[in-house]
Amino acid sequence: MKLLIINGPNINFLGIREPEQYGTETYESLCKKLRERAAAAGDELCIFQSNSEGALIDRIQEAYRDKTEGIIINPGAYTHYSYAIRDALASVPVPKIEVHISNVHKREEFRNVSVTAPVCDGQIIGLGTKGYFYAMEALKEKQGGAKS
């Protein structure tokens, strides 16, 4: 399966930014583990991160052209107000899962609203970086593949 993981603003600062919320694992370590999991399952994985809304939209649109079969997205703070990212996700007809490392419902009130979740097939919240791995498994199951 061809999977795309998209990470929005500040996700590249895992292990640095608010470790009490996001843990101490670094972004580089997370990406390495995700690539290893995908390779072990025989999947193709692309990981993309940007702090720029336009770059995230461009990569979502590219997923349509490059035949991506499933998207995992952590839009970061764009989750709560980026209708442009929401519309880009809606335009790509593949399964999509939104992931959040922290439990957004136990944080500031503005984090309780996701404008992107309604165009995703599911949402994983508050399970730390393991949420990415659960999302990979869920996408494989949705496509009829074996659990990775």
Backbone as numpy.savetxt, mean C-alpha at the origin, in Angstrom:
# Nx Ny Nz CAx CAy CAz Cx Cy Cz
2.04 -13.68 -10.01 1.19 -12.50 -10.01 2.08 -11.26 -10.01
1.68 -10.26 -10.75 2.42 -9.00 -10.81 1.79 -8.01 -9.84
2.52 -7.69 -8.77 2.02 -6.83 -7.70 2.78 -5.51 -7.66
2.06 -4.49 -7.24 2.65 -3.16 -7.05 2.32 -2.69 -5.65
3.35 -2.28 -4.92 3.16 -1.64 -3.62 3.52 -0.18 -3.77
2.58 0.69 -3.42 2.78 2.13 -3.51 2.73 2.70 -2.10
3.75 3.46 -1.76 3.82 4.12 -0.45 3.90 5.62 -0.65
3.07 6.32 0.10 3.00 7.76 0.00 3.96 8.47 0.93
3.65 9.72 1.26 4.55 10.60 1.99 4.99 10.03 3.34
6.25 10.20 3.59 6.89 9.89 4.87 7.05 8.40 5.17
6.52 7.52 4.33 6.69 6.09 4.58 8.17 5.72 4.47
8.90 6.45 3.65 10.34 6.21 3.54 11.08 6.53 4.83
10.41 7.16 5.78 11.02 7.49 7.08 10.64 6.49 8.17
10.20 5.29 7.77 9.94 4.26 8.78 11.20 4.03 9.60
11.01 3.82 10.88 12.14 3.62 11.78 12.72 4.92 12.30
12.37 6.01 11.66 12.85 7.35 12.06 11.68 8.16 12.60
10.61 8.20 11.85 9.44 9.02 12.18 8.53 8.30 13.18
8.28 8.93 14.29 7.33 8.45 15.29 7.36 6.94 15.50
8.47 6.41 16.01 8.56 4.96 16.18 7.49 4.39 17.11
6.94 5.21 18.00 5.86 4.74 18.87 4.59 4.43 18.07
4.44 5.05 16.91 3.29 4.81 16.03 3.61 3.77 14.95
4.81 3.87 14.39 5.13 3.11 13.18 6.17 2.01 13.40
6.72 1.91 14.61 7.72 0.89 14.89 9.12 1.33 14.53
10.06 0.43 14.72 11.47 0.75 14.51 12.05 0.12 13.24
11.26 -0.70 12.56 11.75 -1.30 11.32 11.96 -0.21 10.28
13.07 -0.28 9.57 13.35 0.72 8.55 12.60 0.40 7.25
12.45 1.41 6.44 11.79 1.23 5.15 12.58 0.25 4.28
13.90 0.37 4.30 14.74 -0.51 3.50 14.57 -1.97 3.93
14.50 -2.20 5.23 14.30 -3.55 5.74 12.94 -4.10 5.32
11.91 -3.29 5.42 10.59 -3.72 5.01 10.58 -4.09 3.53
11.13 -3.24 2.69 11.16 -3.50 1.25 11.90 -4.80 0.94
12.99 -5.03 1.62 13.77 -6.26 1.41 12.92 -7.48 1.75
12.23 -7.45 2.87 11.38 -8.58 3.28 10.23 -8.79 2.31
9.64 -7.72 1.82 8.55 -7.85 0.86 9.03 -8.47 -0.44
10.19 -8.05 -0.90 10.76 -8.63 -2.13 11.07 -10.11 -1.95
11.60 -10.45 -0.79 11.91 -11.86 -0.51 10.64 -12.70 -0.51
9.59 -12.19 0.12 8.32 -12.92 0.16 7.77 -13.11 -1.24
7.80 -12.06 -2.04 7.29 -12.16 -3.40 8.10 -13.16 -4.22
9.40 -13.10 -4.11 10.26 -14.02 -4.87 9.98 -15.47 -4.46
9.82 -15.71 -3.17 9.55 -17.07 -2.68 8.22 -17.60 -3.22
7.28 -16.70 -3.43 5.96 -17.09 -3.94 5.92 -17.11 -5.47
7.02 -16.71 -6.11 7.05 -16.66 -7.57 6.33 -15.47 -8.16
6.17 -14.44 -7.36 5.48 -13.23 -7.81 6.47 -12.16 -8.25
6.01 -11.30 -9.13 6.78 -10.13 -9.53 6.31 -8.96 -8.68
7.23 -8.24 -8.08 6.87 -7.15 -7.18 7.63 -5.89 -7.53
6.88 -4.80 -7.64 7.46 -3.47 -7.79 7.04 -2.67 -6.56
8.00 -1.98 -5.95 7.71 -1.12 -4.80 8.05 0.30 -5.20
7.10 1.20 -4.99 7.27 2.60 -5.36 6.90 3.47 -4.17
7.73 4.48 -3.90 7.45 5.44 -2.84 7.70 6.83 -3.35
6.82 7.75 -2.98 7.03 9.15 -3.31 6.33 10.02 -2.28
6.91 11.18 -2.05 6.29 12.18 -1.20 5.44 13.14 -2.02
5.36 12.90 -3.33 4.67 13.79 -4.26 3.37 13.15 -4.77
2.28 13.86 -4.61 0.97 13.36 -5.05 0.96 13.04 -6.54
1.51 13.91 -7.35 1.51 13.68 -8.80 2.28 12.43 -9.19
3.41 12.18 -8.55 4.19 10.98 -8.84 3.41 9.72 -8.48
2.67 9.77 -7.38 1.85 8.62 -6.98 0.76 8.35 -8.02
0.13 9.41 -8.49 -0.92 9.27 -9.51 -0.32 8.71 -10.80
0.84 9.23 -11.20 1.49 8.72 -12.41 1.78 7.23 -12.30
2.23 6.79 -11.12 2.57 5.36 -10.96 1.31 4.50 -10.94
0.25 4.99 -10.36 -1.02 4.25 -10.40 -1.48 4.08 -11.84
-1.42 5.14 -12.61 -1.83 5.06 -14.02 -0.91 4.14 -14.82
0.36 4.15 -14.51 1.30 3.25 -15.18 0.93 1.79 -14.92
0.37 1.50 -13.75 -0.03 0.13 -13.40 -1.05 -0.41 -14.41
-1.87 0.44 -14.95 -2.83 0.02 -15.97 -2.09 -0.44 -17.23
-1.10 0.32 -17.62 -0.36 0.03 -18.85 0.60 -1.14 -18.70
1.17 -1.34 -17.51 2.19 -2.39 -17.35 1.60 -3.73 -16.90
0.28 -3.81 -16.91 -0.44 -5.06 -16.62 -0.27 -5.55 -15.18
-0.15 -4.60 -14.25 -0.15 -4.94 -12.83 -1.45 -5.67 -12.52
-1.36 -6.70 -11.68 -2.54 -7.52 -11.36 -3.12 -7.23 -9.99
-2.41 -6.48 -9.16 -2.91 -6.13 -7.84 -2.08 -4.99 -7.26
-2.75 -4.09 -6.54 -2.08 -2.93 -5.95 -2.31 -2.92 -4.45
-1.23 -2.71 -3.73 -1.28 -2.45 -2.29 -0.84 -1.00 -2.13
-1.65 -0.21 -1.46 -1.30 1.21 -1.34 -1.41 1.68 0.10
-0.39 2.40 0.52 -0.42 3.16 1.77 -0.26 4.61 1.34
-1.37 5.33 1.17 -1.28 6.69 0.67 -0.76 7.70 1.68
-0.44 7.26 2.91 0.00 8.20 3.92 -1.08 9.24 4.17
-0.70 10.45 4.42 -1.67 11.52 4.72 -2.61 11.81 3.56
-2.22 11.44 2.32 -3.12 11.64 1.18 -4.40 10.82 1.31
-4.37 9.80 2.15 -5.55 8.97 2.41 -6.76 9.82 2.73
-6.54 10.89 3.46 -7.63 11.63 4.07 -8.20 12.76 3.20
-7.51 13.06 2.09 -8.03 14.19 1.31 -7.69 14.17 -0.18
-6.98 13.17 -0.67 -6.61 13.21 -2.08 -7.64 12.52 -2.97
-8.55 13.32 -3.46 -9.53 12.80 -4.41 -8.86 12.47 -5.74
-7.73 13.10 -6.02 -7.00 12.80 -7.25 -6.43 11.38 -7.19
-5.86 10.99 -6.06 -5.36 9.62 -5.90 -6.54 8.64 -5.91
-7.62 9.00 -5.26 -8.82 8.16 -5.27 -9.29 7.90 -6.69
-9.35 8.95 -7.50 -9.82 8.79 -8.88 -8.85 7.95 -9.71
-7.56 8.12 -9.47 -6.57 7.30 -10.19 -6.74 5.83 -9.83
-6.91 5.54 -8.54 -7.13 4.15 -8.12 -8.40 3.58 -8.75
-9.45 4.38 -8.78 -10.72 3.92 -9.35 -10.60 3.59 -10.84
-9.65 4.22 -11.51 -9.52 4.03 -12.96 -8.75 2.78 -13.34
-8.12 2.12 -12.38 -7.32 0.93 -12.68 -8.11 -0.30 -12.21
-8.61 -1.11 -13.15 -9.52 -2.21 -12.79 -8.81 -3.48 -12.32
-8.07 -3.36 -11.23 -7.42 -4.52 -10.60 -7.75 -4.48 -9.11
-7.62 -5.60 -8.41 -7.84 -5.57 -6.95 -6.84 -4.64 -6.27
-7.34 -3.93 -5.27 -6.52 -2.97 -4.53 -6.80 -3.10 -3.04
-5.74 -3.03 -2.24 -5.89 -3.06 -0.80 -5.13 -1.88 -0.20
-5.81 -1.15 0.66 -5.20 -0.01 1.37 -4.62 -0.53 2.69
-3.40 -0.12 2.99 -2.72 -0.55 4.21 -2.31 0.68 5.01
-2.49 0.57 6.33 -1.98 1.59 7.25 -1.27 0.87 8.39
-0.07 1.28 8.68 0.75 0.64 9.70 0.18 0.88 11.09
-0.21 2.11 11.36 -0.77 2.44 12.68 -2.29 2.29 12.64
-2.89 2.24 13.82 -4.34 2.20 13.91 -4.84 3.64 13.81
-5.25 4.03 12.63 -5.66 5.41 12.37 -6.86 5.81 13.21
-7.65 4.85 13.67 -8.84 5.15 14.45 -8.53 5.46 15.91
-7.29 5.23 16.31 -6.87 5.58 17.68 -6.02 6.85 17.69
-6.03 7.56 16.59 -5.20 8.75 16.45 -6.07 9.98 16.27
-5.53 11.01 15.67 -6.27 12.26 15.47 -7.54 11.99 14.65
-8.55 12.77 14.93 -9.85 12.56 14.30 -9.79 12.62 12.77
-8.97 13.51 12.21 -8.92 13.62 10.74 -8.46 12.33 10.08
-7.74 11.49 10.82 -7.24 10.24 10.25 -8.32 9.16 10.14
-9.49 9.41 10.71 -10.57 8.41 10.67 -11.24 8.32 9.31
-11.02 9.28 8.46 -11.67 9.29 7.14 -10.66 8.93 6.06
-11.05 7.97 5.22 -10.25 7.62 4.05 -11.08 7.87 2.81
-10.60 8.75 1.95 -11.30 8.98 0.69 -10.88 7.94 -0.35
-9.79 7.22 -0.08 -9.30 6.21 -1.03 -9.87 4.82 -0.76
-10.23 4.51 0.47 -10.73 3.17 0.81 -11.96 2.75 -0.01
-12.89 3.64 -0.30 -14.08 3.19 -1.05 -13.79 2.63 -2.45
-12.63 2.93 -3.01 -12.30 2.38 -4.33 -11.31 1.23 -4.22
-11.07 0.76 -2.99 -10.21 -0.40 -2.76 -11.09 -1.59 -2.38
-10.55 -2.78 -2.54 -11.29 -4.00 -2.21 -11.22 -4.32 -0.72
-10.26 -3.73 -0.03 -10.12 -3.98 1.39 -9.17 -2.99 2.02
-9.11 -3.05 3.33 -8.27 -2.12 4.09 -7.70 -2.88 5.28
-6.41 -2.73 5.52 -5.75 -3.36 6.66 -5.14 -2.23 7.48
-5.55 -2.17 8.75 -5.19 -1.04 9.60 -4.63 -1.54 10.93
-3.51 -0.93 11.36 -3.05 -1.10 12.72 -2.31 -2.38 13.03
-1.89 -3.12 12.03 -1.17 -4.37 12.27 0.32 -4.23 11.99
0.80 -3.01 12.00 2.21 -2.77 11.74 2.55 -3.10 10.29
3.81 -3.36 10.06 4.25 -3.66 8.69 3.75 -5.02 8.21
3.28 -5.86 9.12 2.70 -7.15 8.72 1.50 -6.95 7.81
0.87 -5.80 7.90 -0.28 -5.52 7.04 0.04 -5.67 5.57
1.25 -5.31 5.17 1.65 -5.45 3.77 1.65 -6.92 3.34
2.15 -7.79 4.23 2.22 -9.22 3.92 0.81 -9.82 3.86
-0.06 -9.41 4.77 -1.45 -9.87 4.74 -2.13 -9.41 3.46
-1.82 -8.20 3.04 -2.40 -7.68 1.79 -1.92 -8.49 0.59
-0.65 -8.87 0.58 -0.13 -9.70 -0.51 -0.90 -11.02 -0.57
-1.10 -11.64 0.58 -1.84 -12.91 0.63 -3.27 -12.72 0.14
-3.91 -11.65 0.58 -5.29 -11.41 0.20 -5.43 -11.20 -1.31
-4.49 -10.48 -1.92 -4.55 -10.27 -3.36 -4.37 -11.58 -4.11
-3.47 -12.41 -3.64 -3.26 -13.72 -4.28 -4.55 -14.55 -4.20
-5.17 -14.57 -3.04 -6.40 -15.32 -2.88 -7.51 -14.75 -3.77
-7.56 -13.43 -3.87 -8.59 -12.79 -4.70 -8.42 -13.18 -6.17
-7.18 -13.35 -6.59 -6.91 -13.73 -7.99 -6.97 -15.24 -8.17
-7.25 -15.98 -7.09 -7.36 -17.43 -7.23 -6.05 -18.16 -7.09
-4.99 -17.44 -6.69 -3.68 -18.07 -6.52 -3.54 -18.68 -5.15
-2.47 -19.40 -4.97 -2.18 -20.03 -3.67 -1.71 -18.97 -2.70
-1.89 -19.26 -1.41 -1.37 -18.38 -0.38 0.15 -18.34 -0.45
0.71 -17.15 -0.27 2.17 -17.04 -0.29 2.71 -17.08 1.11
